[in-house]
Amino acid sequence: MSLEKQKLIEENLLQVFSDESFKEMLSAEDYSRYVNAKQNLKFRKGQTIFDDGGTPNGVYFLNKGTAKLSKQGVYGKEQILRFIKEGDLIGYRSLLCGEQFQAKAEAMTDVEATFLPSDVFLHLLEVFPKLSFVMLQKIAFELGESSNTVTVLAQKTVRERLAEILLLLEQKLGTDPEGFIKITLTREEIANLVGTATESAIRLISEFKQDGLIEADGRNLKILNHEKLIKLGHVTL
């Protein structure tokens, strides 16, 4: 994980993908095209933003809330690919590749998003070099994260993977005023992220609690000892 790089890319995207930035950098004609095309959408918790196999007709910039990208395996089991929070953009990969969506995007909380149609988004990439550069950075970073995930699943124990996943969730999504990670996950979803059976995830969470590494309040989790989790997961921050 590279927290500094991730934050920098997120900040760059927030700065570039905004009305203020577009108004300043685009021609009057292109800015007017952007304003007239964008749509402000709302999704309730549990609602699908786009579905696996669907045709991409635009991109979604999250202004509020949290969502997840997931894919069904050959036996119908859901595999969570990553989480998306406010300030992030989704739907662009399939659009740029010219293929159907390869994952499902689902709201995990109430979500507010700006939808930008395909033709307008692609035009902005052509006329706004800074947006294109930030998108290249984002794609390159996510490619590296995907490679890291493969290595983690292949080489780390389940206990080490759980430690790293908890740290990653806290970094990616932040914490509430009480210190709990800003997401509620079932034990099955945690097992899915770690790549183990639900029973194993339940046992490990219980062990982490007994060892004073985390606190659990139902589905809410709080990291109590970051240093030990970092050492346990062999994580480089």
Secondary structure per residue as TSV (DSSP state, phi and psi in degrees):
chain	resnum	aa	ss	phi	psi
A	1	M	-	360.0	141.2
A	2	S	-	-127.4	91.8
A	3	L	H	-63.8	-41.2
A	4	E	H	-63.4	-44.1
A	5	K	H	-64.9	-41.9
A	6	Q	H	-61.6	-46.1
A	7	K	H	-63.8	-39.4
A	8	L	H	-63.1	-44.9
A	9	I	H	-65.2	-40.8
A	10	E	H	-62.6	-42.8
A	11	E	H	-64.8	-41.3
A	12	N	H	-62.5	-42.0
A	13	L	H	-65.8	-40.9
A	14	L	H	-61.4	-40.4
A	15	Q	H	-68.6	-40.5
A	16	V	H	-81.0	-43.6
A	17	F	S	-88.3	71.2
A	18	S	S	-149.1	157.5
A	19	D	H	-58.8	-41.7
A	20	E	H	-62.1	-45.4
A	21	S	H	-65.4	-44.4
A	22	F	H	-64.4	-40.5
A	23	K	H	-64.2	-37.0
A	24	E	H	-74.7	-37.9
A	25	M	H	-100.0	-21.4
A	26	L	S	-93.4	159.4
A	27	S	-	-68.7	161.9
A	28	A	H	-58.3	-38.3
A	29	E	H	-66.9	-45.5
A	30	D	H	-68.6	-36.9
A	31	Y	H	-66.5	-41.2
A	32	S	H	-62.8	-39.1
A	33	R	H	-63.3	-41.4
A	34	Y	H	-63.8	-49.1
A	35	V	H	-61.3	-41.1
A	36	N	H	-72.8	-24.1
A	37	A	H	-91.4	-31.9
A	38	K	-	-67.3	149.9
A	39	Q	E	-130.3	138.2
A	40	N	E	-95.7	115.7
A	41	L	E	-114.6	152.6
A	42	K	E	-126.8	137.9
A	43	F	E	-127.6	131.8
A	44	R	-	-78.5	159.1
A	45	K	T	-54.7	128.1
A	46	G	T	91.9	-9.6
A	47	Q	-	-81.1	143.9
A	48	T	E	-80.8	129.7
A	49	I	E	-84.6	-48.9
A	50	F	E	-149.9	156.7
A	51	D	-	-109.3	152.0
A	52	D	T	-60.1	127.6
A	53	G	T	92.9	-7.7
A	54	G	-	-75.9	164.0
A	55	T	-	-89.7	122.8
A	56	P	-	-70.8	122.8
A	57	N	-	-120.8	14.1
A	58	G	E	167.4	-177.6
A	59	V	E	-118.8	159.4
A	60	Y	E	-123.7	123.4
A	61	F	E	-106.3	117.5
A	62	L	E	-78.7	119.9
A	63	N	E	-93.5	-24.8
A	64	K	E	-157.2	140.2
A	65	G	S	100.9	-178.1
A	66	T	E	-131.5	141.7
A	67	A	E	-134.9	169.6
A	68	K	E	-131.9	148.1
A	69	L	E	-103.6	129.6
A	70	S	E	-144.0	163.3
A	71	K	E	-142.4	142.7
A	72	Q	E	-85.4	135.4
A	73	G	-	-81.3	-176.5
A	74	V	T	-64.2	-24.4
A	75	Y	T	-102.2	14.5
A	76	G	S	83.6	3.8
A	77	K	-	-82.8	133.2
A	78	E	E	-74.4	136.2
A	79	Q	E	-118.2	116.1
A	80	I	E	-75.7	126.6
A	81	L	E	-91.4	-47.6
A	82	R	E	-169.0	167.6
A	83	F	E	-106.8	150.4
A	84	I	E	-124.7	133.3
A	85	K	E	-120.4	179.5
A	86	E	T	-58.7	139.3
A	87	G	T	93.0	3.4
A	88	D	-	-110.0	159.3
A	89	L	E	-119.4	134.9
A	90	I	E	-133.3	159.0
A	91	G	S	96.6	-6.1
A	92	Y	H	-79.5	-31.4
A	93	R	H	-62.8	-52.0
A	94	S	H	-64.1	-36.8
A	95	L	H	-62.6	-46.3
A	96	L	H	-69.2	-29.8
A	97	C	H	-83.6	-13.9
A	98	G	T	70.0	39.3
A	99	E	S	-133.3	171.4
A	100	Q	-	-69.1	159.6
A	101	F	-	-58.7	134.7
A	102	Q	S	-101.1	8.1
A	103	A	S	-155.7	166.3
A	104	K	E	-104.6	137.1
A	105	A	E	-109.3	125.0
A	106	E	E	-131.7	136.5
A	107	A	E	-72.2	128.1
A	108	M	S	-97.3	-17.0
A	109	T	S	-135.6	179.2
A	110	D	-	-63.4	133.2
A	111	V	E	-122.9	138.4
A	112	E	E	-117.4	129.5
A	113	A	E	-138.7	150.9
A	114	T	E	-98.0	121.5
A	115	F	E	-99.7	132.0
A	116	L	E	-123.3	119.1
A	117	P	E	-57.4	153.5
A	118	S	H	-53.4	-48.9
A	119	D	H	-63.6	-36.6
A	120	V	H	-71.8	-43.4
A	121	F	H	-61.5	-45.5
A	122	L	H	-65.3	-36.2
A	123	H	H	-66.0	-40.4
A	124	L	H	-62.9	-36.4
A	125	L	H	-63.1	-32.4
A	126	E	H	-75.4	-38.3
A	127	V	H	-100.9	-8.4
A	128	F	-	-124.8	87.5
A	129	P	H	-55.4	-35.8
A	130	K	H	-65.6	-37.5
A	131	L	H	-64.6	-42.8
A	132	S	H	-61.0	-41.5
A	133	F	H	-65.7	-43.5
A	134	V	H	-63.6	-38.3
A	135	M	H	-65.7	-38.6
A	136	L	H	-62.4	-42.6
A	137	Q	H	-60.4	-44.8
A	138	K	H	-63.6	-45.1
A	139	I	H	-64.8	-42.3
A	140	A	H	-64.1	-41.6
A	141	F	H	-64.2	-44.8
A	142	E	H	-68.0	-31.0
A	143	L	H	-64.4	-42.2
A	144	G	H	-64.9	-39.1
A	145	E	H	-64.8	-37.7
A	146	S	H	-64.8	-41.3
A	147	S	H	-63.6	-39.2
A	148	N	H	-64.9	-37.9
A	149	T	H	-63.0	-42.1
A	150	V	H	-60.2	-43.1
A	151	T	H	-64.6	-43.5
A	152	V	H	-60.4	-47.6
A	153	L	H	-65.3	-32.4
A	154	A	H	-83.0	-32.3
A	155	Q	H	-114.7	-17.8
A	156	K	S	-100.1	152.6
A	157	T	-	-72.5	166.6
A	158	V	H	-62.0	-39.5
A	159	R	H	-62.3	-42.6
A	160	E	H	-67.1	-38.6
A	161	R	H	-65.8	-39.8
A	162	L	H	-64.2	-42.3
A	163	A	H	-58.7	-45.4
A	164	E	H	-68.2	-40.6
A	165	I	H	-62.5	-42.0
A	166	L	H	-62.9	-42.9
A	167	L	H	-64.4	-40.6
A	168	L	H	-64.5	-42.5
A	169	L	H	-63.1	-41.4
A	170	E	H	-65.3	-41.6
A	171	Q	H	-66.6	-42.9
A	172	K	H	-73.0	-41.6
A	173	L	H	-107.3	-16.6
A	174	G	-	81.9	-175.7
A	175	T	B	-127.9	159.0
A	176	D	-	-85.0	177.6
A	177	P	T	-57.1	-23.6
A	178	E	T	-92.0	-0.8
A	179	G	S	93.8	1.9
A	180	F	-	-81.7	142.9
A	181	I	B	-59.7	136.7
A	182	K	S	-76.6	56.7
A	183	I	-	-165.0	142.8
A	184	T	-	-110.1	118.1
A	185	L	-	-120.1	139.7
A	186	T	-	-71.9	162.2
A	187	R	H	-62.9	-30.6
A	188	E	H	-66.9	-40.0
A	189	E	H	-67.1	-38.5
A	190	I	H	-64.0	-44.1
A	191	A	H	-59.9	-38.8
A	192	N	H	-61.6	-44.2
A	193	L	H	-65.2	-39.3
A	194	V	H	-80.4	-25.2
A	195	G	T	84.3	49.9
A	196	T	S	-147.7	179.1
A	197	A	-	-76.9	152.3
A	198	T	H	-57.7	-40.3
A	199	E	H	-60.8	-39.2
A	200	S	H	-67.8	-39.1
A	201	A	H	-64.4	-42.7
A	202	I	H	-61.1	-43.9
A	203	R	H	-64.8	-43.6
A	204	L	H	-66.8	-39.9
A	205	I	H	-61.7	-40.7
A	206	S	H	-62.3	-41.2
A	207	E	H	-65.9	-41.3
A	208	F	H	-61.7	-37.5
A	209	K	H	-66.3	-45.7
A	210	Q	H	-63.8	-32.5
A	211	D	T	-82.8	-1.3
A	212	G	T	75.8	19.9
A	213	L	S	-83.3	-35.6
A	214	I	E	-139.4	165.3
A	215	E	E	-120.9	138.8
A	216	A	E	-124.2	130.2
A	217	D	E	-126.8	88.4
A	218	G	T	67.4	-121.7
A	219	R	T	-89.4	-2.3
A	220	N	E	-90.4	135.3
A	221	L	E	-125.1	140.3
A	222	K	E	-129.0	131.7
A	223	I	E	-81.7	126.0
A	224	L	S	-100.2	-31.4
A	225	N	-	-132.2	89.3
A	226	H	H	-64.1	-40.6
A	227	E	H	-60.3	-45.0
A	228	K	H	-68.6	-37.4
A	229	L	H	-64.9	-40.2
A	230	I	H	-61.7	-44.6
A	231	K	H	-66.6	-42.0
A	232	L	H	-62.5	-42.3
A	233	G	H	-86.1	-1.6
A	234	H	T	51.6	50.3
A	235	V	-	-98.6	137.1
A	236	T	-	-107.0	116.0
A	237	L	-	-95.4	360.0
